[in-house]
Amino acid sequence: MSEQTPAGTAGPHDHDPYLWLEDVEGEAALSWVRERNAETVAALTTDPGFKVLEREVREVLDDEGRIPYVTRRGGHLYNFWQDAGRLRGVWRRTTLEEYRTEHPVWETLLDLDALADAEDEKWAWAGSTVLGPEHRHALVMLSRDGADACVVREFDLHTLEFVEGGFAVEEAKTRVGWIDADHLWIGTDFGPGSMSSSGYPLQVRRWRRGTPLAEAEKVYEGRPGDLSASGWHDDTPGFERDFVSRQIDFWNSELFLLPEDPAAAPEKIDVPGDAGAGIHRGWLTVEPRTPWLGHPAGSLLAFDFEDFRAGGREPEVLFTPDERTALAGYSWTRNHLLLSTQCDVSSRLELLTPGPDGWTRAPLDGVPPLSSASAWGTDPDESDEYFLDVTGFLQPSTLSRGEAGTAGTEVLKQAPALFDTAGLRVSQYFAASPDGTRVPYFVVGPEDRPGPGPTLLYGYGGFEVSMVPGYSAVTGRTWLARGGTYVLAGIRGGREYGPAWHQAALGAGRVRAFEDFAAVARDLTARGITTPAQLGIEGGSNGGLLTGAVLTRDPGLFGAVVSHVPLLDMLRFHKLLAGASWTAEYGNPDDPADRPHLEEISPYHRMTADGPAYPPLLLLTSTRDDRVHPGHARKAAARLRELGHPVLFHEHIGGGHAGSTDHQQTAFNEALVATFLWERLTPAR
């Protein structure tokens, strides 16, 4: 089936000839997908090098030496694991004593491959929530082939079976959590008006065991234009309480404490709507995104919760940002707070402790330069145990265990080195964006290359997501070990330098993210690291918007482009799946004040046959992606084909927004990308 062509002379802003490709499972659309898939498979998988890449990626993904990251629940450490023999994976657990050993003995709780076979359903793991302190009752979330929507089933961790007649919820973008063994907080699809335009719950209900879900007591309901609403129970001994949250849009919310008297109104916690807020035992922590109470955006403030409820507004200042240092996150143990910051996108960790004379602080050592570290309390209601994970571009992860307040840590697991790093080095540079902003980026590549070489530049630039150092054996095997250079850019729109770094690229400012990315590309060429013909770029989701935008804005800067599950039609994104939830990030196409800048940044509408030729593009998406609609990638591929630009397209039927649910799918995708880049950036290779 060939693409349909525009009728008359209407432009893409007024008429969309490829609207039919938004019919996710329509016969015509899927026939078109199969044709494009066949073309891409024929173009990229017939060379023997493809199978070599696919095998090497699969070896990395299935390697038994990978760190099995765990979550503590009582006396057990829980893990979800996939490998060559367990394609869909197993949910399992062990003890700390076993976990310390080189080859722990695991108890399998749920085998998803067996479940998928028994029920003839492509189940993918979507998480679990376990009720303490007995840790017998679990809610297991299962996704059909990787979608965000999932089914919920109650699971008994003693009998290792689903509970017959227990809590169960049909497929939806459900939010659910335990109150006690017989009650849940639940938000799901209760029919018309119960879900937002983005597909998330607007109602918070209390559901009692043994009663129909439809009869669950409605406790709170957001407004029709809100993004979502949710409720949860804090079961910390001595601090038991219930909360609901109204998510107005992606960046604004309201938090309420539910009173013991069900007839009383919820009590609003008076923090700024754009601030992050958390409650641990007697503390309220607030991360303002705009200046508040005389403290700058990006601070971390701690209040006595009861004093705050009574009107007190004098915080303990736990962190104040500067022009180079931003808050990266924090995590509680029972009596301490683990604080993570980043200075020029490299990690620093501190341990903070409240006491009668205020808070004390001490550094957590063992974090090398140009690396990333994260620390988290394993059971903040009960203990001061924490895990510490440290990694870098050429440094496989090390997972350690510590007790906050005591010296030293115990190394629990060391990830294997899965590619040869000899002759490689990591450097950090800064590019100047057109407005003079200093944009950080990392370069990983050969130490002694005599001249420019093939280079892959990755970026994201949105939603406060920071691009930080990390070990990727997949990138190592497919790119670095073959002589390529890898570059990671920390452009505006992320949170590399705090809320202001993100806010600079909101709405009409989104072009700054694109300008930053292009500035890094130019800087790489100016330094002699690469040339435009040897420079490839890659991004996914919002990063797919980024790569699509620079494709149409600065096509002469790059030799090849890869875009995963991208947003590309910025005039219809709010009408597709979860897209309405992102208007606070990009703007609303239906708002006359926002539409001009969205027309300007929309890659789908900027595509033209005039001007410089576009570099080759590989578009990857998933039929089961219920977050970013596959229509974005489909329509862009069709439009580019119509205009005569080089484009390859591949759509997995499953995989969800991640693009894959198992190692086999992932290895195939990664081999497609690597083959595409090597063939186009080194044609004589």
C-alpha positions in Angstrom: 0.0 0.0 0.0 1.5 3.4 -0.9 1.1 6.7 0.9 -1.9 8.8 0.2 -1.1 12.3 -1.2 -2.5 15.6 -0.1 -5.7 16.8 -1.8 -5.5 20.2 -3.5 -2.9 22.7 -2.4 -3.7 22.7 1.4 -0.5 22.8 3.5 0.1 20.5 6.4 -1.0 23.1 8.9 -4.5 23.1 7.4 -4.9 19.6 6.2 -3.2 16.4 7.4 -3.2 13.8 4.6 -1.8 11.2 6.9 -4.4 11.4 9.7 -5.4 7.8 8.9 -2.1 6.6 10.3 -3.3 7.6 13.7 -5.7 4.7 13.7 -3.4 2.6 15.9 -4.7 -0.8 14.9 -6.6 0.0 11.8 -6.1 -2.4 8.9 -4.8 0.2 6.5 -2.4 1.7 9.0 -1.0 -1.7 10.1 -0.6 -2.7 6.4 1.5 0.4 5.9 3.5 -0.4 9.1 4.2 -3.9 7.8 5.4 -2.5 4.5 7.8 0.0 6.2 9.0 -2.7 8.6 9.9 -5.0 5.8 11.8 -2.3 4.0 13.8 -1.5 7.2 14.5 -5.1 8.0 15.7 -5.6 4.4 17.9 -2.5 4.5 19.5 -3.1 7.9 19.5 -6.8 8.9 20.9 -8.6 5.9 24.5 -7.6 6.5 26.3 -10.2 8.7 27.4 -7.4 10.9 23.8 -7.0 12.1 23.7 -10.4 13.7 27.0 -9.8 15.4 25.7 -6.6 16.9 22.4 -8.3 17.9 24.3 -11.2 19.6 26.7 -8.9 21.5 23.8 -6.8 22.8 21.9 -9.9 23.9 25.0 -11.1 25.7 25.2 -7.9 27.6 21.5 -7.9 28.5 21.5 -11.6 29.6 24.8 -11.5 31.4 24.4 -13.3 34.7 26.9 -10.9 36.4 24.5 -8.0 36.2 23.6 -6.4 39.5 20.1 -7.7 40.5 18.9 -4.4 42.1 16.5 -5.1 45.0 13.8 -3.5 47.1 13.6 -4.4 50.8 10.3 -5.5 52.2 10.7 -6.7 55.7 13.2 -9.5 56.0 13.5 -10.1 52.2 15.0 -8.3 49.2 12.8 -8.4 46.2 13.9 -8.3 42.5 12.5 -8.6 39.0 14.8 -10.5 36.7 15.0 -11.3 33.0 17.6 -13.3 31.1 18.0 -15.7 28.2 15.9 -18.5 29.8 13.3 -16.1 31.3 12.3 -13.8 28.5 9.4 -12.2 30.3 11.0 -12.5 33.7 10.5 -13.7 37.2 9.6 -11.8 40.4 11.7 -13.3 43.2 13.2 -12.6 46.6 16.1 -13.5 48.8 17.6 -12.6 52.2 20.4 -10.1 52.8 22.7 -13.0 53.9 22.1 -14.7 50.6 22.4 -11.5 48.6 25.9 -11.0 50.0 27.0 -14.2 48.3 28.3 -14.4 44.8 25.5 -16.7 43.7 22.4 -16.0 45.9 19.6 -18.5 46.2 16.4 -16.9 45.0 12.8 -17.9 45.8 10.6 -17.4 42.7 7.4 -15.7 43.5 5.8 -15.3 40.1 7.0 -16.6 36.7 5.7 -14.3 34.0 6.7 -16.7 31.1 4.6 -19.4 32.7 1.8 -17.0 33.4 1.8 -15.7 29.8 1.7 -19.3 28.5 -1.1 -20.3 30.8 -3.2 -17.3 30.0 -2.1 -16.8 26.3 -1.3 -13.2 27.1 1.9 -11.3 26.5 2.2 -10.1 30.1 5.0 -7.6 31.0 5.9 -6.7 34.6 4.6 -3.3 35.7 5.5 -3.4 39.4 4.0 -4.3 42.8 3.1 -2.9 46.1 3.3 -4.9 49.3 1.5 -4.2 52.6 3.6 -4.0 55.7 4.5 -4.9 58.3 3.5 -8.6 57.7 4.4 -8.4 54.0 1.9 -11.1 53.0 -0.5 -9.1 50.9 0.8 -7.8 47.5 -0.8 -6.0 44.6 0.8 -7.1 41.3 0.5 -4.9 38.2 0.7 -6.6 34.8 0.9 -4.9 31.5 -0.3 -6.3 28.2 2.9 -6.2 26.0 4.4 -3.1 27.7 1.5 -0.6 27.7 1.2 1.9 30.6 -2.3 0.6 31.3 -2.2 -2.5 33.4 -4.4 -5.0 35.3 -4.1 -5.3 39.1 -4.3 -8.6 41.0 -3.9 -9.5 44.6 -1.1 -11.9 45.3 -0.4 -14.0 48.5 3.3 -14.0 49.4 2.9 -17.0 51.7 1.0 -19.3 49.3 2.6 -17.7 46.2 -0.7 -17.6 44.4 -3.1 -15.0 43.2 -5.9 -14.6 45.8 -9.1 -16.1 44.6 -11.8 -13.5 45.0 -9.2 -11.0 46.1 -8.7 -7.4 44.9 -8.6 -7.3 41.1 -8.9 -4.4 38.6 -9.3 -4.6 34.9 -6.9 -2.9 32.5 -6.6 0.9 33.0 -4.0 3.5 34.0 -4.9 2.6 37.6 -3.4 4.2 40.8 -3.7 1.9 43.8 -2.2 1.4 47.2 -2.9 -0.3 50.5 -4.6 1.2 53.5 -4.8 -2.0 55.4 -5.4 -5.7 54.7 -9.0 -5.0 53.8 -9.0 -1.6 52.2 -7.3 0.1 49.3 -7.0 3.6 47.9 -8.0 3.2 44.3 -8.2 5.5 41.2 -9.2 3.8 38.0 -11.8 4.0 35.1 -15.2 4.2 36.8 -16.9 5.3 33.6 -17.6 8.6 31.9 -16.1 11.6 33.8 -13.8 9.5 36.0 -10.7 9.8 33.9 -8.9 12.9 32.6 -8.4 13.8 29.0 -4.9 12.3 29.4 -6.3 9.0 30.5 -5.5 9.2 34.3 -7.9 8.8 37.2 -9.7 11.9 38.6 -11.4 10.1 41.4 -10.0 8.8 44.7 -12.0 6.0 46.3 -11.7 3.8 49.4 -12.4 0.2 48.4 -13.3 -2.4 51.0 -12.5 -6.1 50.5 -15.5 -8.2 49.4 -17.5 -5.2 47.9 -17.9 -4.4 44.2 -15.3 -2.0 42.9 -18.1 0.2 41.4 -19.4 0.7 44.9 -16.1 1.9 46.4 -16.6 5.0 48.5 -15.6 8.2 46.6 -13.5 10.4 48.9 -12.1 13.0 46.6 -12.5 14.1 42.9 -10.4 16.4 40.9 -11.8 18.9 38.4 -12.6 17.9 34.8 -9.6 19.8 33.4 -7.1 18.4 35.9 -4.4 15.9 35.0 -5.1 13.3 37.7 -5.9 12.7 41.4 -4.5 10.1 43.8 -4.7 9.0 47.4 -2.3 7.1 49.7 -1.9 5.9 53.2 1.2 6.6 55.4 1.5 3.6 57.7 4.6 4.8 59.6 4.1 3.6 63.2 3.0 6.6 65.3 2.4 8.7 62.2 -0.5 6.9 60.5 -2.4 9.3 58.2 -4.0 9.6 54.7 -3.4 12.0 51.9 -4.9 12.9 48.6 -3.3 14.9 45.8 -4.8 16.9 43.0 -2.5 17.1 40.0 -3.7 20.2 38.2 -1.1 19.9 35.4 2.3 18.4 35.0 4.0 21.1 37.2 1.2 22.2 39.6 -0.6 20.3 42.3 -2.4 20.5 45.6 -1.8 18.2 48.6 -4.5 17.5 51.2 -4.4 15.7 54.6 -7.6 13.7 55.2 -9.1 14.3 58.6 -10.1 11.4 60.9 -13.7 12.7 60.8 -15.0 11.6 57.3 -17.5 14.4 57.4 -14.8 17.1 57.7 -13.2 18.7 54.6 -9.7 17.7 53.6 -7.0 20.0 54.9 -4.9 21.7 52.2 -1.1 21.7 53.0 -0.2 25.3 52.1 2.9 24.8 50.0 3.3 26.4 46.5 1.5 24.6 43.8 4.6 24.2 41.7 6.7 22.9 44.6 7.6 19.3 45.3 6.6 18.2 48.8 7.2 15.1 50.9 6.4 14.0 54.5 8.5 11.7 56.6 7.5 11.1 60.2 7.4 14.6 61.7 9.0 16.4 58.8 7.6 18.2 55.8 10.2 18.7 53.0 9.6 21.2 50.2 11.5 21.8 47.0 10.3 25.2 45.6 10.5 25.6 41.8 10.1 29.4 42.2 11.4 31.6 45.1 9.5 31.1 48.3 9.8 32.5 51.8 13.0 34.3 50.8 14.7 31.1 49.5 15.7 30.6 45.9 14.1 28.1 43.5 15.9 24.7 43.7 16.3 24.9 47.5 15.4 22.0 49.9 13.6 23.2 53.0 12.5 21.1 56.0 9.6 22.1 58.4 8.2 20.5 61.5 5.0 19.3 60.0 2.7 20.0 62.9 4.2 23.5 63.3 3.7 24.1 59.6 0.1 23.1 59.9 -0.3 25.6 62.7 1.2 28.4 60.6 4.9 28.2 61.3 7.0 29.1 58.3 10.6 29.0 59.5 12.4 26.1 57.7 15.6 24.4 58.2 17.5 25.0 55.0 19.0 21.7 53.9 20.3 22.9 50.5 20.8 26.1 48.7 21.8 26.0 45.0 24.4 28.0 43.3 25.2 28.7 39.6 27.0 25.3 39.2 25.3 23.1 41.8 21.7 21.8 41.8 19.6 19.4 43.9 19.5 16.0 42.3 17.3 14.3 45.0 17.0 13.0 48.5 16.0 9.9 50.4 15.1 9.2 54.0 16.3 6.5 56.4 14.5 6.3 59.7 16.6 9.0 61.4 18.7 10.6 58.6 18.3 12.2 55.2 20.6 11.2 52.2 21.1 14.3 50.1 22.2 14.1 46.4 23.5 17.1 44.5 25.2 17.6 41.2 28.0 20.1 40.5 28.4 20.5 36.7 26.4 17.3 36.4 28.7 15.2 38.6 27.3 13.7 41.8 28.0 14.7 45.4 26.4 13.0 48.4 25.9 14.1 52.0 24.3 12.6 55.1 22.0 15.0 57.0 20.8 14.4 60.6 18.2 16.3 62.5 18.9 16.9 66.2 17.8 19.0 69.1 20.3 21.7 68.1 19.5 21.7 64.4 20.8 19.6 61.5 24.3 18.2 61.1 25.8 17.1 57.8 28.7 14.9 56.7 29.9 13.9 53.2 29.4 10.4 51.8 32.7 9.6 50.2 33.6 7.3 47.4 32.2 9.2 44.4 34.8 9.8 41.7 34.8 12.9 39.4 32.6 12.8 36.3 30.4 10.0 37.7 27.0 9.5 39.2 25.9 8.2 42.5 22.5 7.6 44.1 21.7 6.6 47.7 18.4 5.5 49.1 17.0 4.3 52.4 15.8 0.7 52.1 13.1 0.8 54.8 12.8 4.4 56.2 10.0 3.5 58.6 12.1 0.9 60.4 15.9 1.3 59.9 18.9 3.5 58.9 20.1 1.0 56.3 20.8 2.5 52.9 22.1 1.3 49.5 24.6 3.3 47.5 25.1 2.9 43.7 28.1 4.5 42.0 28.7 4.5 38.2 30.5 6.3 35.4 30.8 6.1 31.6 33.7 3.6 31.9 33.0 2.5 35.4 30.6 -0.4 35.9 28.2 0.1 38.8 29.2 -0.7 42.4 26.3 -1.3 44.9 27.2 -0.9 48.5 25.3 -1.1 51.8 25.6 1.2 54.7 24.0 2.2 58.0 23.5 5.9 58.3 25.3 7.3 61.3 28.0 4.7 61.2 31.3 4.8 59.3 32.0 2.9 56.1 30.0 0.9 53.6 30.0 -2.8 52.6 30.3 -3.6 48.9 27.4 -5.9 48.0 27.7 -6.2 44.2 30.1 -5.2 41.5 28.8 -5.1 37.9 31.1 -6.8 35.4 33.1 -4.9 32.8 31.4 -5.9 29.5 33.4 -4.0 27.0 37.1 -3.0 26.5 37.8 0.4 27.9 41.5 0.4 27.1 42.5 3.6 25.3 39.2 5.4 26.1 38.9 8.5 28.2 36.1 10.7 29.6 36.2 14.5 29.2 33.7 17.3 29.9 33.4 20.4 27.8 31.0 23.4 27.6 29.5 24.8 24.4 28.2 28.4 24.0 24.5 28.6 23.0 23.5 31.5 20.8 22.3 33.5 23.9 25.6 32.9 25.6 24.5 30.1 28.0 27.2 27.6 28.9 25.9 24.1 28.0 27.7 21.1 29.5 28.5 17.9 27.7 30.5 14.7 28.2 32.7 13.1 25.6 33.7 9.4 25.8 36.0 8.2 23.2 39.5 7.3 21.9 42.3 9.0 23.8 44.7 9.3 20.9 42.6 9.5 17.7 44.6 11.6 15.2 41.6 13.3 13.7 37.8 13.5 13.7 35.8 10.2 13.8 32.3 8.8 14.0 30.4 10.3 16.9 27.0 9.8 18.5 25.4 12.7 20.3 22.5 12.0 22.7 20.2 14.4 24.3 16.8 14.9 26.0 16.1 18.4 27.1 12.7 18.3 28.9 10.6 17.5 32.0 13.4 18.1 34.5 15.3 15.0 33.3 19.0 15.3 33.8 21.5 13.6 31.5 24.2 12.2 33.9 27.2 9.9 33.6 26.4 6.1 33.6 27.9 2.8 32.4 26.1 1.4 29.3 27.7 -1.9 28.1 25.3 -1.7 25.2 26.7 1.6 24.0 30.2 0.2 24.9 29.8 -2.9 22.7 28.0 -1.3 19.8 29.8 2.0 19.6 32.8 2.7 21.8 34.6 -0.6 21.4 34.2 -0.2 17.6 36.1 3.1 17.6 33.1 5.5 18.0 32.9 8.5 20.3 29.8 8.9 22.5 28.6 12.4 23.6 25.9 13.2 26.3 24.6 16.7 26.3 23.0 18.4 29.3 20.8 20.9 27.4 18.1 23.2 28.9 14.8 21.6 29.6 16.5 19.2 31.9 17.4 19.8 35.5 21.2 19.7 35.3 21.3 23.1 36.9 18.0 23.2 38.8 14.5 24.5 38.0 15.6 27.5 36.1 17.5 25.3 33.6 14.2 23.5 33.0 12.0 26.6 32.9 14.2 28.3 30.3 13.0 25.8 27.8 9.3 25.7 28.7 6.6 26.7 26.2 7.9 29.2 23.7 11.4 28.8 25.2 11.6 25.2 23.9 13.8 26.4 21.0 16.5 27.0 23.5 16.9 23.2 24.0 17.2 22.8 20.2 19.8 25.7 20.1 21.8 24.2 22.9 21.9 20.8 21.2 23.0 22.4 17.9 25.6 24.4 19.8 27.1 21.2 21.2 27.2 19.7 17.7 29.1 22.8 16.4 31.5 22.7 19.3 32.3 19.0 18.6 33.2 19.9 15.0 35.1 23.0 16.1 37.2 20.9 18.5 38.0 18.4 15.8 36.3 15.5 17.5 34.0 14.9 14.5 32.6 16.3 11.3 29.0 16.9 10.3 29.1 13.9 8.0 30.4 11.7 10.9 28.0 13.0 13.6 24.9 11.0 14.4 22.2 12.1 16.9 19.8 10.1 19.0 16.9 10.8 21.3 13.6 9.2 22.5 10.2 10.5 23.5 10.8 14.2 24.3 14.3 13.5 23.0 12.6 12.3 19.8 11.0 15.8 19.5 14.5 17.2 20.0 16.1 15.1 17.2 13.1 15.7 14.9 13.4 19.5 15.5 17.1 19.8 14.8 16.6 17.6 11.7 14.4 20.3 10.2 16.2 23.3 11.8 19.9 22.4 11.3 20.1 19.5 8.9 23.6 20.4 7.8 25.1 19.7 11.3 24.5 15.9 11.2 25.1 12.9 9.1 22.4 10.6 10.6 19.4 10.9 13.0 17.8 8.2 15.2 14.4 9.0 16.9 12.7 6.6 19.3 8.9 6.8 20.2 9.0 10.5 19.3 6.6 13.5 19.6 6.7 15.1 16.2 3.2 16.6 15.5 3.1 19.4 18.0 -0.3 20.7 16.8 -2.1 17.4 17.6 -0.1 15.9 20.5 -2.6 17.0 23.1 -5.4 15.0 21.3 -3.4 11.7 21.3 -3.2 9.4 24.3 -1.4 11.0 27.3 -0.5 14.1 25.2 -2.9 16.4 27.0 -0.8 16.0 30.2 2.2 17.8 28.5 0.6 21.1 27.6 2.2 22.6 30.8 5.6 21.6 29.3 5.0 22.7 25.6 1.9 24.8 25.5 -1.6 24.2 24.3 -2.2 24.1 20.5 -5.8 25.2 21.1 -4.6 28.4 22.8 -4.0 31.2 20.3 -1.1 32.5 22.5 0.7 29.1 22.3 -0.1 28.0 18.7 2.5 30.1 16.9 5.4 28.8 18.8 4.1 25.2 18.5 3.8 25.6 14.8 7.4 26.9 14.8 8.8 23.9 16.7 6.6 21.1 15.3 8.9 18.9 13.2 6.0 17.3 11.3 4.9 20.7 10.1 8.4 22.0 9.3 9.3 19.2 7.0 9.9 20.5 3.5 11.5 19.6 0.2 13.0 23.1 0.0 16.4 24.0 1.4 19.3 21.7 2.4 18.9 17.9 2.2 18.0 16.1 5.4 20.4 13.5 6.8 19.0 9.9 6.8 16.5 9.3 9.6 15.6 6.1 11.5 12.2 6.2 13.3 11.4 3.6 15.9 8.0 3.3 17.7 5.6 0.7 19.2 2.0 -0.1 18.4 1.4 -0.7 22.2 2.9 2.7 23.2 -0.1 4.2 25.0 1.9 7.2 26.1 3.3 8.8 23.0 1.1 7.8 20.1 2.8 5.8 17.3 1.0 8.2 14.8 3.7 10.8 15.4 6.4 8.5 13.9 4.2 7.0 11.3 3.0 10.3 9.9 6.5 11.8 9.9 7.9 8.8 8.0 5.1 9.1 5.4 5.6 12.8 5.0 9.4 12.5 4.6 8.8 9.7 2.0 6.5 12.0 0.1 9.1 14.8 0.1 11.8 12.5 -1.0 14.0 12.5 2.1 15.8 9.3 3.2 13.9 7.7 6.1 13.6 4.2 7.6 10.7 3.2 9.9 10.3 0.3 12.3 7.3 -0.3 14.6 7.3 -3.2 17.1 3.8 -4.4 17.7 4.5 -4.7 21.4 6.9 -3.0 23.7 5.0 0.0 25.0 6.8 3.4 25.5 10.0 1.6 26.3 10.0 0.1 22.8 10.5 -3.4 24.1 9.5 -5.7 26.9 12.2 -8.4 26.7 15.9 -8.7 25.9 15.3 -10.2 22.5 13.3 -7.2 21.3 15.8 -4.8 22.9 18.7 -6.5 21.2 17.0 -6.3 17.8 16.2 -2.6 18.3 19.8 -1.8 19.4 21.3 -3.7 16.5 19.0 -1.8 14.1 20.2 1.6 15.5 23.9 0.6 15.5 23.8 -0.8 12.0 22.0 2.3 10.7 24.5 4.7 12.3 27.7 2.8 11.3 26.5 2.4 7.7 25.7 6.1 7.3 28.4 7.7 9.4 31.2 5.5 8.0 30.1 4.6 4.5 33.6 3.4 3.4 34.0 1.3 6.6 
